[in-house]
Amino acid sequence: MGEIIKVGMADLKIAKAPDILTTLGLGSCIGLTLYDPAAKIGGLVHYMLPDSTKLKNNTNIAKFGDTGIQELLNQMIKEGAVQRRLVAKIAGGACMFEVSGMTAVGNVGARNTEQAKTMLAEFKIPLIAEDTGLNYGRTVELDCSTGAFTIKAVGKEIKVI
């Protein structure tokens, strides 16, 4: 059994088998994993907002989808992952507050989900599974030995995608 490595909000980490990466309380945030099944290297970014260009003085790259996913990919490659072998899974992107429309503050979850898909398409990394949307928070775990992505939510059955 490996070590369980916690990824905080607006944070990212890389791990290798047999370790497990986990992040708690994904609401409108996205937990995006990249996994190289041959090297058994996994990475997890927990980002809060889709786009870093909307804010000045942004020092935390893991807080945003555009910079966080790029940095996660860079670190994975540095650790020995091969980009063309990578697969991605995402969870989160819930609509936690009742707001209508795709305004700047409204529907951050849906915009975060969209950003993940846009970035993955740019990097030509297939998104092979997702558990996004709806209105509840999620806790996720990536098992770096198998690539299994476990999703836990209060009052829901545990899902492995």
Rosetta constraint file for C-alpha pairs under 8 A:
AtomPair CA 1 CA 18 HARMONIC 6.26 0.50
AtomPair CA 1 CA 19 HARMONIC 7.38 0.50
AtomPair CA 2 CA 17 HARMONIC 7.13 0.50
AtomPair CA 2 CA 18 HARMONIC 4.46 0.50
AtomPair CA 2 CA 19 HARMONIC 4.13 0.50
AtomPair CA 2 CA 20 HARMONIC 6.59 0.50
AtomPair CA 3 CA 18 HARMONIC 7.30 0.50
AtomPair CA 3 CA 19 HARMONIC 4.77 0.50
AtomPair CA 3 CA 20 HARMONIC 6.21 0.50
AtomPair CA 4 CA 19 HARMONIC 5.94 0.50
AtomPair CA 4 CA 20 HARMONIC 4.79 0.50
AtomPair CA 4 CA 21 HARMONIC 5.94 0.50
AtomPair CA 4 CA 22 HARMONIC 6.97 0.50
AtomPair CA 5 CA 15 HARMONIC 7.86 0.50
AtomPair CA 5 CA 19 HARMONIC 7.19 0.50
AtomPair CA 5 CA 20 HARMONIC 6.03 0.50
AtomPair CA 5 CA 21 HARMONIC 4.86 0.50
AtomPair CA 5 CA 22 HARMONIC 6.16 0.50
AtomPair CA 6 CA 21 HARMONIC 6.03 0.50
AtomPair CA 6 CA 22 HARMONIC 5.05 0.50
AtomPair CA 6 CA 23 HARMONIC 5.82 0.50
AtomPair CA 7 CA 11 HARMONIC 5.82 0.50
AtomPair CA 7 CA 12 HARMONIC 5.94 0.50
AtomPair CA 7 CA 13 HARMONIC 6.31 0.50
AtomPair CA 7 CA 21 HARMONIC 6.91 0.50
AtomPair CA 7 CA 22 HARMONIC 5.90 0.50
AtomPair CA 7 CA 23 HARMONIC 4.98 0.50
AtomPair CA 7 CA 24 HARMONIC 7.93 0.50
AtomPair CA 7 CA 44 HARMONIC 7.33 0.50
AtomPair CA 7 CA 45 HARMONIC 7.43 0.50
AtomPair CA 7 CA 46 HARMONIC 7.09 0.50
AtomPair CA 8 CA 12 HARMONIC 7.48 0.50
AtomPair CA 8 CA 23 HARMONIC 6.17 0.50
AtomPair CA 8 CA 24 HARMONIC 7.47 0.50
AtomPair CA 8 CA 46 HARMONIC 6.97 0.50
AtomPair CA 9 CA 23 HARMONIC 7.64 0.50
AtomPair CA 9 CA 46 HARMONIC 5.55 0.50
AtomPair CA 9 CA 47 HARMONIC 6.70 0.50
AtomPair CA 9 CA 48 HARMONIC 7.36 0.50
AtomPair CA 9 CA 63 HARMONIC 7.53 0.50
AtomPair CA 10 CA 45 HARMONIC 7.44 0.50
AtomPair CA 10 CA 46 HARMONIC 5.37 0.50
AtomPair CA 10 CA 47 HARMONIC 4.91 0.50
AtomPair CA 10 CA 48 HARMONIC 6.23 0.50
AtomPair CA 10 CA 60 HARMONIC 7.30 0.50
AtomPair CA 10 CA 61 HARMONIC 7.87 0.50
AtomPair CA 10 CA 62 HARMONIC 4.85 0.50
AtomPair CA 10 CA 63 HARMONIC 4.01 0.50
AtomPair CA 10 CA 64 HARMONIC 7.42 0.50
AtomPair CA 11 CA 45 HARMONIC 5.95 0.50
AtomPair CA 11 CA 46 HARMONIC 5.62 0.50
AtomPair CA 11 CA 47 HARMONIC 7.00 0.50
AtomPair CA 11 CA 62 HARMONIC 5.04 0.50
AtomPair CA 11 CA 63 HARMONIC 6.75 0.50
AtomPair CA 12 CA 43 HARMONIC 7.31 0.50
AtomPair CA 12 CA 44 HARMONIC 5.57 0.50
AtomPair CA 12 CA 45 HARMONIC 4.19 0.50
AtomPair CA 12 CA 46 HARMONIC 6.30 0.50
AtomPair CA 12 CA 62 HARMONIC 6.15 0.50
AtomPair CA 12 CA 68 HARMONIC 7.53 0.50
AtomPair CA 12 CA 72 HARMONIC 6.80 0.50
AtomPair CA 13 CA 21 HARMONIC 7.66 0.50
AtomPair CA 13 CA 43 HARMONIC 5.74 0.50
AtomPair CA 13 CA 44 HARMONIC 5.70 0.50
AtomPair CA 13 CA 45 HARMONIC 6.73 0.50
AtomPair CA 13 CA 72 HARMONIC 7.59 0.50
AtomPair CA 14 CA 21 HARMONIC 7.84 0.50
AtomPair CA 14 CA 41 HARMONIC 7.27 0.50
AtomPair CA 14 CA 42 HARMONIC 5.77 0.50
AtomPair CA 14 CA 43 HARMONIC 4.24 0.50
AtomPair CA 14 CA 44 HARMONIC 6.58 0.50
AtomPair CA 14 CA 72 HARMONIC 7.73 0.50
AtomPair CA 14 CA 75 HARMONIC 7.26 0.50
AtomPair CA 14 CA 76 HARMONIC 6.66 0.50
AtomPair CA 15 CA 19 HARMONIC 6.19 0.50
AtomPair CA 15 CA 20 HARMONIC 7.24 0.50
AtomPair CA 15 CA 21 HARMONIC 6.92 0.50
AtomPair CA 15 CA 41 HARMONIC 5.88 0.50
AtomPair CA 15 CA 42 HARMONIC 5.40 0.50
AtomPair CA 15 CA 43 HARMONIC 6.24 0.50
AtomPair CA 15 CA 144 HARMONIC 6.86 0.50
AtomPair CA 16 CA 40 HARMONIC 5.82 0.50
AtomPair CA 16 CA 41 HARMONIC 4.44 0.50
AtomPair CA 16 CA 42 HARMONIC 6.11 0.50
AtomPair CA 16 CA 144 HARMONIC 5.57 0.50
AtomPair CA 16 CA 145 HARMONIC 7.43 0.50
AtomPair CA 17 CA 40 HARMONIC 5.62 0.50
AtomPair CA 17 CA 41 HARMONIC 6.59 0.50
AtomPair CA 17 CA 143 HARMONIC 7.44 0.50
AtomPair CA 17 CA 144 HARMONIC 4.52 0.50
AtomPair CA 17 CA 145 HARMONIC 4.40 0.50
AtomPair CA 18 CA 143 HARMONIC 7.30 0.50
AtomPair CA 18 CA 144 HARMONIC 5.84 0.50
AtomPair CA 18 CA 145 HARMONIC 5.09 0.50
AtomPair CA 19 CA 143 HARMONIC 6.58 0.50
AtomPair CA 19 CA 144 HARMONIC 5.74 0.50
AtomPair CA 19 CA 145 HARMONIC 7.23 0.50
AtomPair CA 20 CA 141 HARMONIC 6.46 0.50
AtomPair CA 20 CA 142 HARMONIC 5.52 0.50
AtomPair CA 20 CA 143 HARMONIC 4.62 0.50
AtomPair CA 20 CA 144 HARMONIC 5.76 0.50
AtomPair CA 21 CA 42 HARMONIC 7.85 0.50
AtomPair CA 21 CA 43 HARMONIC 7.52 0.50
AtomPair CA 21 CA 44 HARMONIC 6.79 0.50
AtomPair CA 21 CA 141 HARMONIC 5.51 0.50
AtomPair CA 21 CA 142 HARMONIC 5.10 0.50
AtomPair CA 21 CA 143 HARMONIC 6.70 0.50
AtomPair CA 21 CA 144 HARMONIC 7.56 0.50
AtomPair CA 22 CA 44 HARMONIC 7.86 0.50
AtomPair CA 22 CA 139 HARMONIC 7.41 0.50
AtomPair CA 22 CA 140 HARMONIC 5.54 0.50
AtomPair CA 22 CA 141 HARMONIC 4.27 0.50
AtomPair CA 22 CA 142 HARMONIC 6.37 0.50
AtomPair CA 23 CA 31 HARMONIC 7.40 0.50
AtomPair CA 23 CA 46 HARMONIC 7.14 0.50
AtomPair CA 23 CA 139 HARMONIC 5.87 0.50
AtomPair CA 23 CA 140 HARMONIC 5.63 0.50
AtomPair CA 23 CA 141 HARMONIC 6.78 0.50
AtomPair CA 24 CA 138 HARMONIC 6.86 0.50
AtomPair CA 24 CA 139 HARMONIC 4.40 0.50
AtomPair CA 24 CA 140 HARMONIC 6.62 0.50
AtomPair CA 25 CA 137 HARMONIC 5.54 0.50
AtomPair CA 25 CA 138 HARMONIC 5.34 0.50
AtomPair CA 25 CA 139 HARMONIC 5.29 0.50
AtomPair CA 26 CA 30 HARMONIC 6.40 0.50
AtomPair CA 26 CA 31 HARMONIC 6.88 0.50
AtomPair CA 26 CA 46 HARMONIC 7.80 0.50
AtomPair CA 26 CA 91 HARMONIC 7.70 0.50
AtomPair CA 26 CA 92 HARMONIC 5.26 0.50
AtomPair CA 26 CA 93 HARMONIC 7.55 0.50
AtomPair CA 26 CA 94 HARMONIC 7.96 0.50
AtomPair CA 26 CA 137 HARMONIC 5.18 0.50
AtomPair CA 26 CA 138 HARMONIC 4.94 0.50
AtomPair CA 26 CA 139 HARMONIC 6.17 0.50
AtomPair CA 27 CA 92 HARMONIC 5.75 0.50
AtomPair CA 27 CA 93 HARMONIC 6.25 0.50
AtomPair CA 27 CA 94 HARMONIC 5.30 0.50
AtomPair CA 27 CA 95 HARMONIC 7.41 0.50
AtomPair CA 27 CA 96 HARMONIC 6.36 0.50
AtomPair CA 27 CA 109 HARMONIC 7.56 0.50
AtomPair CA 27 CA 135 HARMONIC 7.89 0.50
AtomPair CA 27 CA 136 HARMONIC 6.49 0.50
AtomPair CA 27 CA 137 HARMONIC 4.41 0.50
AtomPair CA 27 CA 138 HARMONIC 6.60 0.50
AtomPair CA 28 CA 48 HARMONIC 7.12 0.50
AtomPair CA 28 CA 92 HARMONIC 5.97 0.50
AtomPair CA 28 CA 93 HARMONIC 4.19 0.50
AtomPair CA 28 CA 94 HARMONIC 4.48 0.50
AtomPair CA 28 CA 95 HARMONIC 5.91 0.50
AtomPair CA 28 CA 96 HARMONIC 6.32 0.50
AtomPair CA 28 CA 108 HARMONIC 6.08 0.50
AtomPair CA 28 CA 109 HARMONIC 4.05 0.50
AtomPair CA 28 CA 110 HARMONIC 7.78 0.50
AtomPair CA 28 CA 112 HARMONIC 7.45 0.50
AtomPair CA 28 CA 137 HARMONIC 7.83 0.50
AtomPair CA 29 CA 46 HARMONIC 6.66 0.50
AtomPair CA 29 CA 47 HARMONIC 5.61 0.50
AtomPair CA 29 CA 48 HARMONIC 4.49 0.50
AtomPair CA 29 CA 49 HARMONIC 6.99 0.50
AtomPair CA 29 CA 92 HARMONIC 5.74 0.50
AtomPair CA 29 CA 93 HARMONIC 5.40 0.50
AtomPair CA 29 CA 94 HARMONIC 7.47 0.50
AtomPair CA 29 CA 108 HARMONIC 7.92 0.50
AtomPair CA 29 CA 109 HARMONIC 6.27 0.50
AtomPair CA 29 CA 112 HARMONIC 6.86 0.50
AtomPair CA 30 CA 45 HARMONIC 7.80 0.50
AtomPair CA 30 CA 46 HARMONIC 5.65 0.50
AtomPair CA 30 CA 47 HARMONIC 5.54 0.50
AtomPair CA 30 CA 48 HARMONIC 6.70 0.50
AtomPair CA 30 CA 90 HARMONIC 6.69 0.50
AtomPair CA 30 CA 91 HARMONIC 5.77 0.50
AtomPair CA 30 CA 92 HARMONIC 4.70 0.50
AtomPair CA 30 CA 93 HARMONIC 5.40 0.50
AtomPair CA 30 CA 109 HARMONIC 7.56 0.50
AtomPair CA 30 CA 112 HARMONIC 6.40 0.50
AtomPair CA 30 CA 113 HARMONIC 6.82 0.50
AtomPair CA 31 CA 44 HARMONIC 6.56 0.50
AtomPair CA 31 CA 45 HARMONIC 5.67 0.50
AtomPair CA 31 CA 46 HARMONIC 4.54 0.50
AtomPair CA 31 CA 47 HARMONIC 6.74 0.50
AtomPair CA 31 CA 90 HARMONIC 5.63 0.50
AtomPair CA 31 CA 91 HARMONIC 5.30 0.50
AtomPair CA 31 CA 92 HARMONIC 6.19 0.50
AtomPair CA 31 CA 140 HARMONIC 7.54 0.50
AtomPair CA 32 CA 44 HARMONIC 5.59 0.50
AtomPair CA 32 CA 45 HARMONIC 5.40 0.50
AtomPair CA 32 CA 46 HARMONIC 6.63 0.50
AtomPair CA 32 CA 69 HARMONIC 7.83 0.50
AtomPair CA 32 CA 88 HARMONIC 6.96 0.50
AtomPair CA 32 CA 89 HARMONIC 5.90 0.50
AtomPair CA 32 CA 90 HARMONIC 4.47 0.50
AtomPair CA 32 CA 91 HARMONIC 6.67 0.50
AtomPair CA 32 CA 116 HARMONIC 7.54 0.50
AtomPair CA 33 CA 42 HARMONIC 6.87 0.50
AtomPair CA 33 CA 43 HARMONIC 5.39 0.50
AtomPair CA 33 CA 44 HARMONIC 4.45 0.50
AtomPair CA 33 CA 45 HARMONIC 6.62 0.50
AtomPair CA 33 CA 88 HARMONIC 5.42 0.50
AtomPair CA 33 CA 89 HARMONIC 5.32 0.50
AtomPair CA 33 CA 90 HARMONIC 6.31 0.50
AtomPair CA 33 CA 142 HARMONIC 7.38 0.50
AtomPair CA 34 CA 42 HARMONIC 5.67 0.50
AtomPair CA 34 CA 43 HARMONIC 5.17 0.50
AtomPair CA 34 CA 44 HARMONIC 6.62 0.50
AtomPair CA 34 CA 72 HARMONIC 7.93 0.50
AtomPair CA 34 CA 73 HARMONIC 7.59 0.50
AtomPair CA 34 CA 86 HARMONIC 6.14 0.50
AtomPair CA 34 CA 87 HARMONIC 5.66 0.50
AtomPair CA 34 CA 88 HARMONIC 4.62 0.50
AtomPair CA 34 CA 89 HARMONIC 6.86 0.50
AtomPair CA 35 CA 40 HARMONIC 7.04 0.50
AtomPair CA 35 CA 41 HARMONIC 5.83 0.50
AtomPair CA 35 CA 42 HARMONIC 4.40 0.50
AtomPair CA 35 CA 43 HARMONIC 6.47 0.50
AtomPair CA 35 CA 86 HARMONIC 5.29 0.50
AtomPair CA 35 CA 87 HARMONIC 5.42 0.50
AtomPair CA 35 CA 88 HARMONIC 6.44 0.50
AtomPair CA 35 CA 144 HARMONIC 7.56 0.50
AtomPair CA 35 CA 147 HARMONIC 6.34 0.50
AtomPair CA 36 CA 40 HARMONIC 5.48 0.50
AtomPair CA 36 CA 41 HARMONIC 5.36 0.50
AtomPair CA 36 CA 42 HARMONIC 6.47 0.50
AtomPair CA 36 CA 81 HARMONIC 5.82 0.50
AtomPair CA 36 CA 82 HARMONIC 6.88 0.50
AtomPair CA 36 CA 83 HARMONIC 7.99 0.50
AtomPair CA 36 CA 85 HARMONIC 5.70 0.50
AtomPair CA 36 CA 86 HARMONIC 4.72 0.50
AtomPair CA 36 CA 87 HARMONIC 6.72 0.50
AtomPair CA 37 CA 41 HARMONIC 7.12 0.50
AtomPair CA 37 CA 85 HARMONIC 7.25 0.50
AtomPair CA 37 CA 86 HARMONIC 7.39 0.50
AtomPair CA 37 CA 146 HARMONIC 7.36 0.50
AtomPair CA 37 CA 147 HARMONIC 6.84 0.50
AtomPair CA 38 CA 85 HARMONIC 7.64 0.50
AtomPair CA 39 CA 80 HARMONIC 7.25 0.50
AtomPair CA 39 CA 81 HARMONIC 6.21 0.50
AtomPair CA 40 CA 144 HARMONIC 5.69 0.50
AtomPair CA 40 CA 145 HARMONIC 5.85 0.50
AtomPair CA 40 CA 146 HARMONIC 7.43 0.50
AtomPair CA 40 CA 147 HARMONIC 7.69 0.50
AtomPair CA 41 CA 76 HARMONIC 7.33 0.50
AtomPair CA 41 CA 79 HARMONIC 7.80 0.50
AtomPair CA 41 CA 80 HARMONIC 7.86 0.50
AtomPair CA 41 CA 81 HARMONIC 6.40 0.50
AtomPair CA 41 CA 144 HARMONIC 5.97 0.50
AtomPair CA 42 CA 76 HARMONIC 7.42 0.50
AtomPair CA 42 CA 142 HARMONIC 7.37 0.50
AtomPair CA 42 CA 143 HARMONIC 7.92 0.50
AtomPair CA 42 CA 144 HARMONIC 5.42 0.50
AtomPair CA 42 CA 147 HARMONIC 7.47 0.50
AtomPair CA 43 CA 72 HARMONIC 6.54 0.50
AtomPair CA 43 CA 76 HARMONIC 6.67 0.50
AtomPair CA 44 CA 72 HARMONIC 7.30 0.50
AtomPair CA 44 CA 142 HARMONIC 7.79 0.50
AtomPair CA 45 CA 62 HARMONIC 6.69 0.50
AtomPair CA 45 CA 68 HARMONIC 6.54 0.50
AtomPair CA 45 CA 69 HARMONIC 6.92 0.50
AtomPair CA 45 CA 72 HARMONIC 6.72 0.50
AtomPair CA 46 CA 62 HARMONIC 7.03 0.50
AtomPair CA 46 CA 63 HARMONIC 7.33 0.50
AtomPair CA 47 CA 62 HARMONIC 5.81 0.50
AtomPair CA 47 CA 63 HARMONIC 4.63 0.50
AtomPair CA 47 CA 64 HARMONIC 5.21 0.50
AtomPair CA 47 CA 65 HARMONIC 5.77 0.50
AtomPair CA 47 CA 68 HARMONIC 6.79 0.50
AtomPair CA 48 CA 63 HARMONIC 5.34 0.50
AtomPair CA 48 CA 64 HARMONIC 5.93 0.50
AtomPair CA 48 CA 65 HARMONIC 7.44 0.50
AtomPair CA 48 CA 112 HARMONIC 7.55 0.50
AtomPair CA 49 CA 63 HARMONIC 6.41 0.50
AtomPair CA 49 CA 64 HARMONIC 4.83 0.50
AtomPair CA 49 CA 65 HARMONIC 6.21 0.50
AtomPair CA 49 CA 108 HARMONIC 6.85 0.50
AtomPair CA 49 CA 112 HARMONIC 6.12 0.50
AtomPair CA 50 CA 64 HARMONIC 5.26 0.50
AtomPair CA 50 CA 65 HARMONIC 4.53 0.50
AtomPair CA 50 CA 66 HARMONIC 6.35 0.50
AtomPair CA 50 CA 108 HARMONIC 7.69 0.50
AtomPair CA 50 CA 111 HARMONIC 6.32 0.50
AtomPair CA 50 CA 112 HARMONIC 4.77 0.50
AtomPair CA 50 CA 115 HARMONIC 5.67 0.50
AtomPair CA 51 CA 64 HARMONIC 5.61 0.50
AtomPair CA 51 CA 65 HARMONIC 6.04 0.50
AtomPair CA 51 CA 66 HARMONIC 5.66 0.50
AtomPair CA 51 CA 67 HARMONIC 7.86 0.50
AtomPair CA 51 CA 115 HARMONIC 7.84 0.50
AtomPair CA 52 CA 58 HARMONIC 6.93 0.50
AtomPair CA 52 CA 61 HARMONIC 7.77 0.50
AtomPair CA 52 CA 64 HARMONIC 5.52 0.50
AtomPair CA 52 CA 65 HARMONIC 7.60 0.50
AtomPair CA 52 CA 66 HARMONIC 6.62 0.50
AtomPair CA 52 CA 67 HARMONIC 6.85 0.50
AtomPair CA 60 CA 64 HARMONIC 7.91 0.50
AtomPair CA 61 CA 67 HARMONIC 5.24 0.50
AtomPair CA 61 CA 68 HARMONIC 5.31 0.50
AtomPair CA 61 CA 71 HARMONIC 7.58 0.50
AtomPair CA 62 CA 67 HARMONIC 6.57 0.50
AtomPair CA 62 CA 68 HARMONIC 4.15 0.50
AtomPair CA 62 CA 69 HARMONIC 7.73 0.50
AtomPair CA 62 CA 71 HARMONIC 7.65 0.50
AtomPair CA 63 CA 67 HARMONIC 7.98 0.50
AtomPair CA 63 CA 68 HARMONIC 6.55 0.50
AtomPair CA 64 CA 68 HARMONIC 5.47 0.50
AtomPair CA 65 CA 69 HARMONIC 5.71 0.50
AtomPair CA 65 CA 112 HARMONIC 6.84 0.50
AtomPair CA 65 CA 115 HARMONIC 6.27 0.50
AtomPair CA 65 CA 116 HARMONIC 6.52 0.50
AtomPair CA 66 CA 70 HARMONIC 6.48 0.50
AtomPair CA 66 CA 115 HARMONIC 7.11 0.50
AtomPair CA 66 CA 116 HARMONIC 7.97 0.50
AtomPair CA 66 CA 119 HARMONIC 6.83 0.50
AtomPair CA 67 CA 71 HARMONIC 6.09 0.50
AtomPair CA 68 CA 72 HARMONIC 6.07 0.50
AtomPair CA 69 CA 73 HARMONIC 6.20 0.50
AtomPair CA 69 CA 116 HARMONIC 7.72 0.50
AtomPair CA 69 CA 119 HARMONIC 7.25 0.50
AtomPair CA 70 CA 74 HARMONIC 6.27 0.50
AtomPair CA 71 CA 75 HARMONIC 6.15 0.50
AtomPair CA 72 CA 76 HARMONIC 6.12 0.50
AtomPair CA 73 CA 77 HARMONIC 6.28 0.50
AtomPair CA 73 CA 83 HARMONIC 7.79 0.50
AtomPair CA 74 CA 78 HARMONIC 6.27 0.50
AtomPair CA 75 CA 79 HARMONIC 6.26 0.50
AtomPair CA 76 CA 80 HARMONIC 6.55 0.50
AtomPair CA 76 CA 81 HARMONIC 5.39 0.50
AtomPair CA 77 CA 81 HARMONIC 4.66 0.50
AtomPair CA 77 CA 82 HARMONIC 6.06 0.50
AtomPair CA 77 CA 83 HARMONIC 6.84 0.50
AtomPair CA 81 CA 85 HARMONIC 7.76 0.50
AtomPair CA 81 CA 86 HARMONIC 7.53 0.50
AtomPair CA 82 CA 86 HARMONIC 6.64 0.50
AtomPair CA 83 CA 125 HARMONIC 7.53 0.50
AtomPair CA 84 CA 124 HARMONIC 7.73 0.50
AtomPair CA 84 CA 125 HARMONIC 7.12 0.50
AtomPair CA 86 CA 125 HARMONIC 6.11 0.50
AtomPair CA 86 CA 126 HARMONIC 7.55 0.50
AtomPair CA 87 CA 125 HARMONIC 5.79 0.50
AtomPair CA 87 CA 126 HARMONIC 5.35 0.50
AtomPair CA 87 CA 127 HARMONIC 6.20 0.50
AtomPair CA 87 CA 128 HARMONIC 6.54 0.50
AtomPair CA 88 CA 120 HARMONIC 7.79 0.50
AtomPair CA 88 CA 125 HARMONIC 6.63 0.50
AtomPair CA 88 CA 126 HARMONIC 6.03 0.50
AtomPair CA 88 CA 127 HARMONIC 4.64 0.50
AtomPair CA 88 CA 128 HARMONIC 6.01 0.50
AtomPair CA 88 CA 129 HARMONIC 7.28 0.50
AtomPair CA 89 CA 127 HARMONIC 5.64 0.50
AtomPair CA 89 CA 128 HARMONIC 5.90 0.50
AtomPair CA 89 CA 129 HARMONIC 4.91 0.50
AtomPair CA 89 CA 130 HARMONIC 5.53 0.50
AtomPair CA 89 CA 149 HARMONIC 7.49 0.50
AtomPair CA 89 CA 161 HARMONIC 7.99 0.50
AtomPair CA 90 CA 116 HARMONIC 7.88 0.50
AtomPair CA 90 CA 127 HARMONIC 7.75 0.50
AtomPair CA 90 CA 129 HARMONIC 6.69 0.50
AtomPair CA 90 CA 130 HARMONIC 4.76 0.50
AtomPair CA 90 CA 131 HARMONIC 6.44 0.50
AtomPair CA 90 CA 132 HARMONIC 7.22 0.50
AtomPair CA 91 CA 130 HARMONIC 5.61 0.50
AtomPair CA 91 CA 131 HARMONIC 4.65 0.50
AtomPair CA 91 CA 132 HARMONIC 5.02 0.50
AtomPair CA 91 CA 138 HARMONIC 7.55 0.50
AtomPair CA 91 CA 140 HARMONIC 7.60 0.50
AtomPair CA 91 CA 151 HARMONIC 7.73 0.50
AtomPair CA 92 CA 109 HARMONIC 7.29 0.50
AtomPair CA 92 CA 113 HARMONIC 7.87 0.50
AtomPair CA 92 CA 131 HARMONIC 6.63 0.50
AtomPair CA 92 CA 132 HARMONIC 4.81 0.50
AtomPair CA 92 CA 133 HARMONIC 6.45 0.50
AtomPair CA 92 CA 137 HARMONIC 6.94 0.50
AtomPair CA 92 CA 138 HARMONIC 6.33 0.50
AtomPair CA 93 CA 108 HARMONIC 7.34 0.50
AtomPair CA 93 CA 109 HARMONIC 3.65 0.50
AtomPair CA 93 CA 110 HARMONIC 5.71 0.50
AtomPair CA 93 CA 111 HARMONIC 7.85 0.50
AtomPair CA 93 CA 112 HARMONIC 6.07 0.50
AtomPair CA 93 CA 113 HARMONIC 5.63 0.50
AtomPair CA 93 CA 132 HARMONIC 5.24 0.50
AtomPair CA 93 CA 133 HARMONIC 5.08 0.50
AtomPair CA 94 CA 109 HARMONIC 5.00 0.50
AtomPair CA 94 CA 110 HARMONIC 7.19 0.50
AtomPair CA 94 CA 132 HARMONIC 6.24 0.50
AtomPair CA 94 CA 133 HARMONIC 4.11 0.50
AtomPair CA 94 CA 134 HARMONIC 5.18 0.50
AtomPair CA 94 CA 135 HARMONIC 5.06 0.50
AtomPair CA 94 CA 136 HARMONIC 6.16 0.50
AtomPair CA 94 CA 137 HARMONIC 6.91 0.50
AtomPair CA 95 CA 107 HARMONIC 6.03 0.50
AtomPair CA 95 CA 108 HARMONIC 7.32 0.50
AtomPair CA 95 CA 109 HARMONIC 5.51 0.50
AtomPair CA 95 CA 110 HARMONIC 7.27 0.50
AtomPair CA 95 CA 133 HARMONIC 6.26 0.50
AtomPair CA 95 CA 134 HARMONIC 6.07 0.50
AtomPair CA 95 CA 135 HARMONIC 5.03 0.50
AtomPair CA 95 CA 136 HARMONIC 7.68 0.50
AtomPair CA 96 CA 109 HARMONIC 7.94 0.50
AtomPair CA 96 CA 135 HARMONIC 5.25 0.50
AtomPair CA 96 CA 136 HARMONIC 6.72 0.50
AtomPair CA 96 CA 137 HARMONIC 8.00 0.50
AtomPair CA 99 CA 106 HARMONIC 5.52 0.50
AtomPair CA 99 CA 107 HARMONIC 6.83 0.50
AtomPair CA 100 CA 106 HARMONIC 6.63 0.50
AtomPair CA 100 CA 107 HARMONIC 7.58 0.50
AtomPair CA 101 CA 106 HARMONIC 6.41 0.50
AtomPair CA 101 CA 107 HARMONIC 7.01 0.50
AtomPair CA 102 CA 106 HARMONIC 5.51 0.50
AtomPair CA 102 CA 107 HARMONIC 5.66 0.50
AtomPair CA 102 CA 108 HARMONIC 7.98 0.50
AtomPair CA 102 CA 111 HARMONIC 7.91 0.50
AtomPair CA 103 CA 107 HARMONIC 7.04 0.50
AtomPair CA 104 CA 108 HARMONIC 7.68 0.50
AtomPair CA 107 CA 111 HARMONIC 6.51 0.50
AtomPair CA 108 CA 112 HARMONIC 5.92 0.50
AtomPair CA 109 CA 113 HARMONIC 6.23 0.50
AtomPair CA 109 CA 133 HARMONIC 6.85 0.50
AtomPair CA 110 CA 114 HARMONIC 6.21 0.50
AtomPair CA 110 CA 133 HARMONIC 6.85 0.50
AtomPair CA 111 CA 115 HARMONIC 6.12 0.50
AtomPair CA 112 CA 116 HARMONIC 6.41 0.50
AtomPair CA 113 CA 117 HARMONIC 6.56 0.50
AtomPair CA 113 CA 132 HARMONIC 7.30 0.50
AtomPair CA 114 CA 118 HARMONIC 6.21 0.50
AtomPair CA 115 CA 119 HARMONIC 6.10 0.50
AtomPair CA 116 CA 120 HARMONIC 6.09 0.50
AtomPair CA 117 CA 121 HARMONIC 6.10 0.50
AtomPair CA 117 CA 127 HARMONIC 7.41 0.50
AtomPair CA 118 CA 122 HARMONIC 6.31 0.50
AtomPair CA 119 CA 123 HARMONIC 6.33 0.50
AtomPair CA 120 CA 124 HARMONIC 5.89 0.50
AtomPair CA 120 CA 125 HARMONIC 5.09 0.50
AtomPair CA 120 CA 126 HARMONIC 6.78 0.50
AtomPair CA 120 CA 127 HARMONIC 7.10 0.50
AtomPair CA 121 CA 125 HARMONIC 6.19 0.50
AtomPair CA 121 CA 126 HARMONIC 7.28 0.50
AtomPair CA 129 CA 161 HARMONIC 6.06 0.50
AtomPair CA 130 CA 161 HARMONIC 7.31 0.50
AtomPair CA 136 CA 153 HARMONIC 7.25 0.50
AtomPair CA 137 CA 153 HARMONIC 6.22 0.50
AtomPair CA 137 CA 154 HARMONIC 7.76 0.50
AtomPair CA 138 CA 151 HARMONIC 6.40 0.50
AtomPair CA 138 CA 152 HARMONIC 5.62 0.50
AtomPair CA 138 CA 153 HARMONIC 4.76 0.50
AtomPair CA 138 CA 154 HARMONIC 7.77 0.50
AtomPair CA 139 CA 151 HARMONIC 5.82 0.50
AtomPair CA 139 CA 152 HARMONIC 5.12 0.50
AtomPair CA 139 CA 153 HARMONIC 6.35 0.50
AtomPair CA 140 CA 149 HARMONIC 6.83 0.50
AtomPair CA 140 CA 150 HARMONIC 5.46 0.50
AtomPair CA 140 CA 151 HARMONIC 4.58 0.50
AtomPair CA 140 CA 152 HARMONIC 6.23 0.50
AtomPair CA 141 CA 148 HARMONIC 7.99 0.50
AtomPair CA 141 CA 149 HARMONIC 5.60 0.50
AtomPair CA 141 CA 150 HARMONIC 5.08 0.50
AtomPair CA 141 CA 151 HARMONIC 6.72 0.50
AtomPair CA 142 CA 147 HARMONIC 6.23 0.50
AtomPair CA 142 CA 148 HARMONIC 5.84 0.50
AtomPair CA 142 CA 149 HARMONIC 4.61 0.50
AtomPair CA 142 CA 150 HARMONIC 6.51 0.50
AtomPair CA 143 CA 147 HARMONIC 5.31 0.50
AtomPair CA 143 CA 148 HARMONIC 5.38 0.50
AtomPair CA 143 CA 149 HARMONIC 6.56 0.50
AtomPair CA 144 CA 148 HARMONIC 7.64 0.50
AtomPair CA 148 CA 160 HARMONIC 6.38 0.50
AtomPair CA 148 CA 161 HARMONIC 6.31 0.50
AtomPair CA 149 CA 160 HARMONIC 5.47 0.50
AtomPair CA 149 CA 161 HARMONIC 5.27 0.50
AtomPair CA 150 CA 158 HARMONIC 7.00 0.50
AtomPair CA 150 CA 159 HARMONIC 5.67 0.50
AtomPair CA 150 CA 160 HARMONIC 4.32 0.50
AtomPair CA 150 CA 161 HARMONIC 6.41 0.50
AtomPair CA 151 CA 158 HARMONIC 5.84 0.50
AtomPair CA 151 CA 159 HARMONIC 5.10 0.50
AtomPair CA 151 CA 160 HARMONIC 6.16 0.50
AtomPair CA 151 CA 161 HARMONIC 7.79 0.50
AtomPair CA 152 CA 156 HARMONIC 7.15 0.50
AtomPair CA 152 CA 157 HARMONIC 7.14 0.50
AtomPair CA 152 CA 158 HARMONIC 4.97 0.50
AtomPair CA 152 CA 159 HARMONIC 6.65 0.50
AtomPair CA 153 CA 157 HARMONIC 7.37 0.50
AtomPair CA 153 CA 158 HARMONIC 7.13 0.50
